[in-house]
Amino acid sequence: MLIYLYTDGAAKGNPGRGGYGAILKSGPHMKELSEGFRLTTNNRMELLAVIKGLEAIKTKNSEVLVVSDSKYVVEAVEKGWLWNWIKIGFKNKKNKDLWIRFVNIYRQHKVRFQWIKGHNGHAENERCDQLAVAAAEQKDLLIDQAYEDEKNSDQLFDS
């Protein structure tokens, strides 16, 4: 049975407070996922939404349709950019930690992508946006450790 995974990410400030929202739907079953982070980027949250959704699927080799408004995520996979990034060891590419995590879970399922225009009245996309924004506005936010570590190491050499 096909599993629909709707996703969205949000960041206030980019970088800034951020969150993701994801909805899994299959037949009569539905599950919502969201988390917020104190410092992250929109692209990281868009990608993390897909990762967390795929990781929540318990049956391996599931057929999954990811519906996302993120051209960054959809085109990276559909246009083959990601596979080239892997070949070059992600040299000069952002979000290596999340892309590696994505590839590991992506390979466990049969995943297709569908890009949709965001904020265009699509019910599940609108709900994912609400989840992402609400997660980013929580008081106790998680730490996007890989992002903060990378950001801090970059600042060590700025003059």
C-alpha positions in Angstrom: 0.0 0.0 0.0 1.3 3.4 -0.9 2.4 5.7 1.9 2.1 9.5 1.4 4.7 11.6 3.2 3.9 15.3 3.2 6.6 17.6 4.5 7.6 21.2 5.2 10.3 23.1 7.0 10.5 26.5 8.5 13.1 28.8 9.9 12.8 32.3 11.4 15.8 34.2 10.3 17.4 31.5 8.2 19.6 30.8 10.1 17.4 31.1 13.2 14.8 29.2 15.1 13.4 26.4 12.9 11.1 23.4 12.8 9.8 20.8 10.5 6.4 19.2 10.0 5.5 15.9 8.4 2.4 13.9 7.8 2.3 10.2 7.0 -0.9 8.9 5.4 -1.7 5.4 4.3 -5.3 4.2 4.0 -7.1 5.1 7.2 -3.9 5.7 9.1 -2.3 9.1 9.7 0.6 10.3 11.8 1.9 13.8 12.4 5.5 14.6 13.3 7.3 17.8 14.2 10.2 19.2 16.2 11.8 22.6 16.7 15.4 23.7 16.9 17.1 26.8 18.4 19.4 27.5 15.4 19.1 25.9 12.0 18.2 26.7 8.4 15.1 26.3 6.2 16.8 23.8 3.9 17.9 21.7 6.9 14.4 21.6 8.2 12.9 20.7 4.7 15.3 17.8 4.5 14.9 16.7 8.1 11.1 16.5 7.6 11.6 14.0 4.8 14.2 12.0 6.9 12.0 11.9 10.0 9.0 10.8 8.0 10.9 8.0 6.2 12.5 6.9 9.6 9.0 6.6 11.1 7.9 4.0 8.5 8.3 0.6 10.2 8.0 -1.7 7.1 11.1 -1.9 4.9 10.7 -1.6 1.1 7.5 0.5 1.5 6.3 2.4 -1.5 6.5 6.1 -0.5 5.4 9.2 -2.3 7.1 12.3 -0.7 5.1 15.5 -1.4 7.2 18.5 -0.7 7.4 22.2 -1.6 11.2 22.1 -1.3 12.9 22.3 -4.7 16.2 21.9 -2.8 15.2 18.4 -1.6 13.1 17.3 -4.6 15.5 18.4 -7.3 18.6 17.1 -5.4 17.2 13.6 -5.7 15.1 13.7 -8.9 17.8 15.6 -10.9 20.6 13.4 -9.6 22.5 16.1 -7.9 22.7 14.1 -4.6 24.4 11.2 -6.3 27.1 13.5 -7.7 27.5 15.1 -4.3 28.2 11.6 -2.9 30.8 10.9 -5.6 32.7 14.1 -4.7 32.4 13.5 -0.9 30.0 16.5 -0.5 33.0 18.8 -1.2 31.7 22.4 -0.7 28.1 21.2 -0.2 26.0 22.0 2.8 24.1 19.7 5.0 26.3 16.6 4.5 25.2 15.1 7.8 21.6 15.2 6.8 22.1 14.0 3.2 24.1 11.0 4.4 21.3 10.2 6.9 18.7 10.7 4.1 20.5 8.3 1.7 20.6 5.6 4.4 16.9 5.7 5.0 16.0 6.4 1.4 17.6 3.2 0.3 15.4 1.2 2.7 12.2 2.1 0.8 10.9 2.7 -2.7 10.7 6.5 -2.7 9.3 8.9 -5.3 9.0 12.7 -5.1 6.3 15.1 -6.1 7.0 18.8 -5.9 4.1 21.1 -5.1 3.9 24.9 -4.8 4.0 25.9 -1.2 1.3 28.1 0.5 -1.1 27.3 -2.3 -4.0 25.8 -0.5 -2.8 22.2 -0.5 -4.4 20.9 2.8 -1.5 18.6 3.9 1.2 21.1 2.9 -0.6 23.9 4.9 -0.9 21.6 7.9 2.9 20.7 7.7 3.7 24.4 7.5 1.6 24.9 10.7 3.4 22.1 12.4 6.8 23.4 11.4 6.1 27.0 12.5 4.5 25.9 15.8 7.6 23.6 16.5 9.9 26.6 15.8 8.0 28.7 18.3 8.2 26.3 21.2 10.0 27.3 24.4 12.3 24.3 24.7 14.0 23.9 21.4 16.4 21.1 20.4 19.9 21.7 19.3 20.8 21.1 15.7 24.2 20.0 16.8 25.8 19.3 13.4 24.7 22.8 12.2 25.9 24.6 15.3 29.2 22.7 15.3 29.8 23.6 11.6 28.8 27.2 12.1 31.1 27.5 15.2 34.0 26.0 13.3 33.5 28.4 10.4 33.6 31.3 12.9 36.9 30.2 14.3 38.7 31.5 11.2 36.7 34.7 10.4 38.6 37.9 11.0 
